[in-house]
């Protein structure tokens, strides 16, 4: 519901934490379409994920290893 609310009232920055964890492939596709839609509106997206495939279209990736930032 939070993702849908943000589509109706887009923020400047959208924080997503493991947003597709536990979803089937079809549902993941829907979430990715929603994220792409928000991105096209100029919203900055900060996404936390353990799935490297989720980051294919990221403009910038920052890895955190043992509490330290690695770019």
N, CA, C and O atoms as a GROMACS GRO file, in nm:
protein
  284
    1UNK      N    1   0.081  -0.119   0.000
    1UNK     CA    2   0.000   0.000   0.000
    1UNK      C    3   0.086   0.126   0.000
    1UNK      O    4   0.049   0.227  -0.060
    2UNK      N    5   0.200   0.120   0.066
    2UNK     CA    6   0.287   0.238   0.072
    2UNK      C    7   0.335   0.275  -0.067
    2UNK      O    8   0.344   0.393  -0.101
    3UNK      N    9   0.366   0.174  -0.150
    3UNK     CA   10   0.412   0.201  -0.286
    3UNK      C   11   0.302   0.268  -0.366
    3UNK      O   12   0.328   0.362  -0.441
    4UNK      N   13   0.180   0.221  -0.352
    4UNK     CA   14   0.066   0.280  -0.424
    4UNK      C   15   0.043   0.424  -0.376
    4UNK      O   16   0.017   0.513  -0.458
    5UNK      N   17   0.051   0.448  -0.246
    5UNK     CA   18   0.034   0.583  -0.192
    5UNK      C   19   0.139   0.677  -0.251
    5UNK      O   20   0.110   0.792  -0.283
    6UNK      N   21   0.261   0.627  -0.265
    6UNK     CA   22   0.368   0.710  -0.321
    6UNK      C   23   0.348   0.738  -0.469
    6UNK      O   24   0.396   0.838  -0.521
    7UNK      N   25   0.276   0.650  -0.537
    7UNK     CA   26   0.244   0.676  -0.678
    7UNK      C   27   0.141   0.788  -0.688
    7UNK      O   28   0.146   0.868  -0.782
    8UNK      N   29   0.050   0.795  -0.593
    8UNK     CA   30  -0.053   0.899  -0.596
    8UNK      C   31   0.002   1.034  -0.552
    8UNK      O   32  -0.039   1.138  -0.604
    9UNK      N   33   0.094   1.034  -0.456
    9UNK     CA   34   0.154   1.156  -0.403
    9UNK      C   35   0.306   1.138  -0.405
    9UNK      O   36   0.367   1.114  -0.301
   10UNK      N   37   0.367   1.150  -0.523
   10UNK     CA   38   0.509   1.117  -0.537
   10UNK      C   39   0.601   1.202  -0.451
   10UNK      O   40   0.592   1.325  -0.450
   11UNK      N   41   0.690   1.136  -0.379
   11UNK     CA   42   0.790   1.207  -0.298
   11UNK      C   43   0.910   1.244  -0.385
   11UNK      O   44   0.916   1.206  -0.502
   12UNK      N   45   1.004   1.317  -0.329
   12UNK     CA   46   1.129   1.346  -0.401
   12UNK      C   47   1.223   1.227  -0.394
   12UNK      O   48   1.299   1.201  -0.487
   13UNK      N   49   1.217   1.154  -0.282
   13UNK     CA   50   1.301   1.036  -0.261
   13UNK      C   51   1.212   0.922  -0.213
   13UNK      O   52   1.130   0.940  -0.124
   14UNK      N   53   1.230   0.805  -0.273
   14UNK     CA   54   1.154   0.686  -0.235
   14UNK      C   55   1.252   0.582  -0.182
   14UNK      O   56   1.344   0.541  -0.254
   15UNK      N   57   1.233   0.539  -0.057
   15UNK     CA   58   1.318   0.438   0.004
   15UNK      C   59   1.250   0.302  -0.005
   15UNK      O   60   1.137   0.286   0.042
   16UNK      N   61   1.318   0.205  -0.065
   16UNK     CA   62   1.262   0.071  -0.082
   16UNK      C   63   1.355  -0.030  -0.016
   16UNK      O   64   1.473  -0.037  -0.051
   17UNK      N   65   1.304  -0.107   0.078
   17UNK     CA   66   1.383  -0.206   0.150
   17UNK      C   67   1.331  -0.345   0.119
   17UNK      O   68   1.225  -0.386   0.167
   18UNK      N   69   1.406  -0.419   0.037
   18UNK     CA   70   1.370  -0.556  -0.001
   18UNK      C   71   1.224  -0.562  -0.049
   18UNK      O   72   1.147  -0.648  -0.006
   19UNK      N   73   1.189  -0.472  -0.138
   19UNK     CA   74   1.050  -0.453  -0.180
   19UNK      C   75   0.992  -0.575  -0.254
   19UNK      O   76   0.870  -0.593  -0.253
   20UNK      N   77   1.075  -0.658  -0.317
   20UNK     CA   78   1.022  -0.772  -0.391
   20UNK      C   79   1.048  -0.906  -0.322
   20UNK      O   80   1.018  -1.011  -0.379
   21UNK      N   81   1.102  -0.904  -0.202
   21UNK     CA   82   1.129  -1.028  -0.130
   21UNK      C   83   0.999  -1.106  -0.108
   21UNK      O   84   0.901  -1.051  -0.057
   22UNK      N   85   1.000  -1.232  -0.146
   22UNK     CA   86   0.885  -1.318  -0.126
   22UNK      C   87   0.779  -1.310  -0.235
   22UNK      O   88   0.677  -1.379  -0.227
   23UNK      N   89   0.802  -1.228  -0.338
   23UNK     CA   90   0.704  -1.216  -0.446
   23UNK      C   91   0.737  -1.313  -0.559
   23UNK      O   92   0.853  -1.346  -0.582
   24UNK      N   93   0.632  -1.360  -0.629
   24UNK     CA   94   0.656  -1.442  -0.747
   24UNK      C   95   0.702  -1.353  -0.862
   24UNK      O   96   0.698  -1.230  -0.851
   25UNK      N   97   0.747  -1.414  -0.971
   25UNK     CA   98   0.804  -1.338  -1.082
   25UNK      C   99   0.704  -1.239  -1.143
   25UNK      O  100   0.742  -1.128  -1.179
   26UNK      N  101   0.578  -1.278  -1.154
   26UNK     CA  102   0.477  -1.188  -1.211
   26UNK      C  103   0.459  -1.064  -1.123
   26UNK      O  104   0.451  -0.952  -1.172
   27UNK      N  105   0.453  -1.086  -0.993
   27UNK     CA  106   0.437  -0.973  -0.900
   27UNK      C  107   0.560  -0.885  -0.900
   27UNK      O  108   0.549  -0.762  -0.891
   28UNK      N  109   0.679  -0.945  -0.909
   28UNK     CA  110   0.802  -0.867  -0.918
   28UNK      C  111   0.799  -0.777  -1.042
   28UNK      O  112   0.840  -0.662  -1.037
   29UNK      N  113   0.749  -0.831  -1.153
   29UNK     CA  114   0.739  -0.753  -1.276
   29UNK      C  115   0.649  -0.631  -1.258
   29UNK      O  116   0.680  -0.523  -1.307
   30UNK      N  117   0.540  -0.649  -1.188
   30UNK     CA  118   0.448  -0.537  -1.162
   30UNK      C  119   0.517  -0.432  -1.076
   30UNK      O  120   0.506  -0.312  -1.104
   31UNK      N  121   0.588  -0.474  -0.973
   31UNK     CA  122   0.660  -0.380  -0.887
   31UNK      C  123   0.765  -0.305  -0.967
   31UNK      O  124   0.780  -0.184  -0.952
   32UNK      N  125   0.838  -0.376  -1.054
   32UNK     CA  126   0.940  -0.310  -1.136
   32UNK      C  127   0.878  -0.206  -1.229
   32UNK      O  128   0.936  -0.100  -1.250
   33UNK      N  129   0.761  -0.235  -1.284
   33UNK     CA  130   0.692  -0.138  -1.369
   33UNK      C  131   0.655  -0.014  -1.288
   33UNK      O  132   0.669   0.099  -1.337
   34UNK      N  133   0.607  -0.034  -1.167
   34UNK     CA  134   0.572   0.079  -1.081
   34UNK      C  135   0.695   0.163  -1.047
   34UNK      O  136   0.690   0.286  -1.047
   35UNK      N  137   0.806   0.096  -1.018
   35UNK     CA  138   0.930   0.167  -0.987
   35UNK      C  139   0.977   0.247  -1.108
   35UNK      O  140   1.016   0.362  -1.094
   36UNK      N  141   0.972   0.186  -1.227
   36UNK     CA  142   1.012   0.256  -1.349
   36UNK      C  143   0.925   0.379  -1.371
   36UNK      O  144   0.974   0.484  -1.413
   37UNK      N  145   0.796   0.367  -1.343
   37UNK     CA  146   0.704   0.479  -1.360
   37UNK      C  147   0.742   0.595  -1.267
   37UNK      O  148   0.742   0.711  -1.309
   38UNK      N  149   0.773   0.563  -1.144
   38UNK     CA  150   0.813   0.666  -1.047
   38UNK      C  151   0.945   0.730  -1.088
   38UNK      O  152   0.962   0.851  -1.078
   39UNK      N  153   1.038   0.647  -1.136
   39UNK     CA  154   1.169   0.698  -1.180
   39UNK      C  155   1.154   0.798  -1.294
   39UNK      O  156   1.224   0.899  -1.297
   40UNK      N  157   1.064   0.769  -1.386
   40UNK     CA  158   1.042   0.859  -1.500
   40UNK      C  159   0.988   0.994  -1.457
   40UNK      O  160   1.001   1.093  -1.528
   41UNK      N  161   0.926   0.998  -1.339
   41UNK     CA  162   0.875   1.125  -1.285
   41UNK      C  163   0.982   1.204  -1.212
   41UNK      O  164   0.955   1.309  -1.155
   42UNK      N  165   1.106   1.152  -1.213
   42UNK     CA  166   1.218   1.225  -1.153
   42UNK      C  167   1.240   1.197  -1.005
   42UNK      O  168   1.315   1.269  -0.939
   43UNK      N  169   1.176   1.095  -0.953
   43UNK     CA  170   1.192   1.060  -0.812
   43UNK      C  171   1.324   0.984  -0.794
   43UNK      O  172   1.354   0.892  -0.870
   44UNK      N  173   1.401   1.022  -0.693
   44UNK     CA  174   1.522   0.949  -0.659
   44UNK      C  175   1.482   0.826  -0.579
   44UNK      O  176   1.403   0.835  -0.485
   45UNK      N  177   1.537   0.710  -0.618
   45UNK     CA  178   1.502   0.585  -0.551
   45UNK      C  179   1.626   0.529  -0.483
   45UNK      O  180   1.731   0.512  -0.545
   46UNK      N  181   1.612   0.501  -0.354
   46UNK     CA  182   1.717   0.433  -0.278
   46UNK      C  183   1.660   0.295  -0.246
   46UNK      O  184   1.561   0.283  -0.174
   47UNK      N  185   1.725   0.192  -0.300
   47UNK     CA  186   1.673   0.056  -0.286
   47UNK      C  187   1.774  -0.034  -0.217
   47UNK      O  188   1.891  -0.039  -0.254
   48UNK      N  189   1.727  -0.105  -0.116
   48UNK     CA  190   1.807  -0.204  -0.046
   48UNK      C  191   1.764  -0.340  -0.096
   48UNK      O  192   1.645  -0.372  -0.097
   49UNK      N  193   1.862  -0.422  -0.140
   49UNK     CA  194   1.829  -0.555  -0.189
   49UNK      C  195   1.950  -0.647  -0.179
   49UNK      O  196   2.064  -0.602  -0.179
   50UNK      N  197   1.922  -0.775  -0.171
   50UNK     CA  198   2.026  -0.877  -0.178
   50UNK      C  199   2.026  -0.941  -0.317
   50UNK      O  200   2.110  -1.026  -0.345
   51UNK      N  201   1.934  -0.903  -0.403
   51UNK     CA  202   1.917  -0.960  -0.536
   51UNK      C  203   1.984  -0.869  -0.639
   51UNK      O  204   1.932  -0.761  -0.670
   52UNK      N  205   2.099  -0.912  -0.692
   52UNK     CA  206   2.174  -0.831  -0.788
   52UNK      C  207   2.091  -0.799  -0.912
   52UNK      O  208   2.110  -0.694  -0.973
   53UNK      N  209   2.001  -0.886  -0.950
   53UNK     CA  210   1.916  -0.863  -1.067
   53UNK      C  211   1.828  -0.739  -1.048
   53UNK      O  212   1.791  -0.673  -1.145
   54UNK      N  213   1.794  -0.708  -0.925
   54UNK     CA  214   1.712  -0.590  -0.894
   54UNK      C  215   1.783  -0.461  -0.932
   54UNK      O  216   1.718  -0.358  -0.952
   55UNK      N  217   1.914  -0.465  -0.942
   55UNK     CA  218   1.993  -0.343  -0.960
   55UNK      C  219   2.034  -0.319  -1.105
   55UNK      O  220   2.113  -0.228  -1.132
   56UNK      N  221   1.984  -0.397  -1.198
   56UNK     CA  222   2.026  -0.387  -1.338
   56UNK      C  223   2.011  -0.248  -1.397
   56UNK      O  224   2.092  -0.207  -1.479
   57UNK      N  225   1.909  -0.176  -1.356
   57UNK     CA  226   1.885  -0.044  -1.414
   57UNK      C  227   1.922   0.069  -1.319
   57UNK      O  228   1.881   0.184  -1.339
   58UNK      N  229   1.999   0.038  -1.217
   58UNK     CA  230   2.038   0.140  -1.120
   58UNK      C  231   2.139   0.236  -1.180
   58UNK      O  232   2.227   0.196  -1.256
   59UNK      N  233   2.125   0.363  -1.147
   59UNK     CA  234   2.220   0.463  -1.193
   59UNK      C  235   2.348   0.461  -1.112
   59UNK      O  236   2.455   0.497  -1.161
   60UNK      N  237   2.337   0.418  -0.989
   60UNK     CA  238   2.453   0.412  -0.899
   60UNK      C  239   2.429   0.301  -0.798
   60UNK      O  240   2.319   0.287  -0.745
   61UNK      N  241   2.532   0.223  -0.773
   61UNK     CA  242   2.522   0.112  -0.678
   61UNK      C  243   2.625   0.133  -0.568
   61UNK      O  244   2.743   0.158  -0.596
   62UNK      N  245   2.581   0.124  -0.445
   62UNK     CA  246   2.671   0.133  -0.330
   62UNK      C  247   2.657   0.003  -0.252
   62UNK      O  248   2.547  -0.034  -0.210
   63UNK      N  249   2.768  -0.065  -0.232
   63UNK     CA  250   2.769  -0.189  -0.154
   63UNK      C  251   2.810  -0.157  -0.011
   63UNK      O  252   2.900  -0.077   0.013
   64UNK      N  253   2.743  -0.220   0.083
   64UNK     CA  254   2.781  -0.208   0.223
   64UNK      C  255   2.827  -0.346   0.268
   64UNK      O  256   2.750  -0.442   0.269
   65UNK      N  257   2.954  -0.355   0.304
   65UNK     CA  258   3.014  -0.481   0.345
   65UNK      C  259   3.066  -0.466   0.487
   65UNK      O  260   3.149  -0.380   0.515
   66UNK      N  261   3.014  -0.550   0.575
   66UNK     CA  262   3.054  -0.546   0.716
   66UNK      C  263   3.044  -0.404   0.774
   66UNK      O  264   3.132  -0.360   0.849
   67UNK      N  265   2.936  -0.334   0.738
   67UNK     CA  266   2.912  -0.201   0.791
   67UNK      C  267   2.989  -0.088   0.726
   67UNK      O  268   2.979   0.027   0.769
   68UNK      N  269   3.065  -0.120   0.621
   68UNK     CA  270   3.144  -0.017   0.552
   68UNK      C  271   3.093   0.000   0.410
   68UNK      O  272   3.057  -0.097   0.344
   69UNK      N  273   3.091   0.125   0.364
   69UNK     CA  274   3.046   0.156   0.229
   69UNK      C  275   3.157   0.128   0.129
   69UNK      O  276   3.270   0.174   0.146
   70UNK      N  277   3.122   0.051   0.024
   70UNK     CA  278   3.214   0.025  -0.086
   70UNK      C  279   3.141   0.060  -0.215
   70UNK      O  280   3.036   0.002  -0.244
   71UNK      N  281   3.195   0.153  -0.294
   71UNK     CA  282   3.129   0.191  -0.419
   71UNK      C  283   3.186   0.114  -0.535
   71UNK      O  284   3.143   0.132  -0.649
   0.00000   0.00000   0.00000
